[in-house]
């Protein structure tokens, strides 16, 4: 699904703020972050793919505007060597959304989704929006094998500051954690679309480390 990110952002913001100049300026600021040179996977293409998934499988249970705005901001601050990216992205989003006249409740919902991406497999009961948001973030795992391989190569580039030994150990730990879940995806639609392929992709990548 080909989408226009500026148009989508402006449309969602216009529901709360009629300052189109401010909206455009904020979009440009977001865009600049996602085009940082150290990003190979966590860029605007990832945001577009995530929003496309949300729009494709949304249901009446979902607060779609919240999900879309959370997608724009969830990786806006991203430095692979840092461990507080989600929190810093939350702060960035909160600053923008307050200036755009979003309600306190809406801001809390959006920032909560952002923070949730720090631990996809937390032992808790997830809301319908959390399930769809987290599944959309991990949709790449269930992509065609050639796309998955490209994704894994991009992740390696983002962590190029790590030696192969350290990176492979960390990556293996992540992949094993993903596979240890009863299901990778939390929604039935994502399980149907991507679960089997995601497991095959992950096993294939893990074999490269042996």
N, C-alpha and C positions, 0 to 999 in steps of 0.2 A: 504494500500500500504506500503510494507516494504521498507525502504530506508536506505542507508548508508550515514550518515551525513558528515563524513570525506571526502568521495569520492565526494560528491556533492560540499562541500566547496572548495576542492582542484580544482575541475573542473572549478568552477566559477572564482576563483582567478587566475588560469593559463591563463585566457584570457587577463589578464593585467600584470601579474608578473610571471617570470619563476623561482623564488626562492622557490623551494618546501620545503626547510627546514624552511624558514620563515613562509610559509603558514601553515605547520604542527604545528609550535610553537604557532601561533596565534589561530589555532583551539583548541589546548590544553588549551590555556588561556581562550577562550570562554567557553569551556566545563567545566572547573573548576568553573566558575561562575554559570553555570546552575545546577551544582551538589551541590551547597551550601545547608547546612542542614535545613535552614529555608524555603526552597522551597518545596512545595508539589504539586502545580499545575504548577507554572511558571518555568518549568524545560525543559530539553532537549526533553522530550516526547511531550511537547506542541509545541516546535519548529519543531519536526519531523512531527507532525500532520498538522501543518500549511503549511509546505512545500509540504506535500502530497496533500493537498487540492489545492494548487497553481498549482502543476503539473497536477492534475487531470482535472481542469476546465479551464486552460489557453486558451487564444485565440490569434489571430493575433494582437489584440489591445494591448496586454500586453508585457511589457519589463521584461521577466521572470527572467533574471539574477539579475536585480535590486530588484525584489520582493523576490527572494530567499535570497540574502545577507541581505536585510532589516529584513527578518524573523530571521536570525541567530543573529542579533544584537539588535532586538527591546526590548528584556527583559534582556539583558546581565547584566545590573545593576538593581537589584530588591530588595528593602527593603520595606515591606508592610507599615512600619510606616512613610516612606518618601513620599513626593509629587513631587519630581523632578526626578524620575527614568527615565522617557523618555528622559529628557535633558541629564542626566548623561550617558545614553546608547548611545545617539547621539555623545557625546564627545568621548566616548570609540571607537565607530565605526569609527569616523573621523580619530582618531589617527592611527588605524590599516590600514585603506584604503589608507591614504596618504603614508604610508610606503610601501604599496603593489602597488604603482604607479597607482592607480585609477585616472581617470581624475577628475577635479574639478566638472564638470557637473554631472558625475556619482555619486560622493560623495554627492552632493547636493540632488539628487533624492532619494538616499538611506536614508539619514538622515531626509529628509522631511517626508518620509513614517514612520520612527520611531517616529517622533514627533507627527504625526497625530493620533497615538494610544492613546494619552492623552485624546482626546475627539472624540469618534467614531461618535457622533451625532451632530457635529458642523453644524451650519446653513450655508452651502456653497455648491458650485457645486464641485463635486468630479470627478477626472480623472478616467479613466478605471483602472489604476494601483491602485489608492487609494481605489476604490470600492472593487476590488478583495482582496487586502491586508487586509482591515478592516473586510471584510466578513470572510476571512480565520481565522483571529484572534478570531472571535466569533462563529466559526463553532461548537464548543462544546455545545453551547446553543441548537442546534438542533439535538443533538445525541440521541441515545436510552436512555430511562428514567433511566435505571440502571447506565449507564455511566454518565448521567447528575447528578444523586444523588452523585456519587463518586466525581465528579468535585466540587459540592457545599460543600461537606465535606472537600475536600482539601483546598478550599478557606477559610473555617472556621479555619482550622489548621494554615494557614498562618497568620491569624489575631487573633491568640490565646491570644495575649497580650491585646485584647479588651474584656470587659465584654459582656455577652450575650445581654444585653439591648442596649449597644452602637453598637455592631456589627449588630444586627438585624435591628436597625434603619437605619444604613448606607447601609446595603444590600438591604433592602426594597426600599430605595430611588433609588438605582441603578436599581433594577428590574423594578420599576415603570417608570423610565426614558426610559428604553429599550422598554417597552410595549407602551409608549406614542408616539412612532415613527409611522409614517404612515406604514412603513415596517421596520422590524429589519435589514434585509439584503438589500444591495444596488444593487446587481446584480440579474438579472432574474434567472440565474441558481441556485444561493443559495436560492432565494425565493422559487423556485420550490422544491429544495431538502430538505430545513430545516425550512422554515418559520412557517408552521403549528405546527410542533413538538416543535420548540423553544418556541412558545407561550404557549403551553400546559405544557411544562417543567417549565417555569417561573411561571405560575399560580399555579402549584402544589407546588413549593417551597414556594411561598408567603403564601399559605394556612397553611404551617407549622409554620408560625410566628403569626398566629391569636390565 
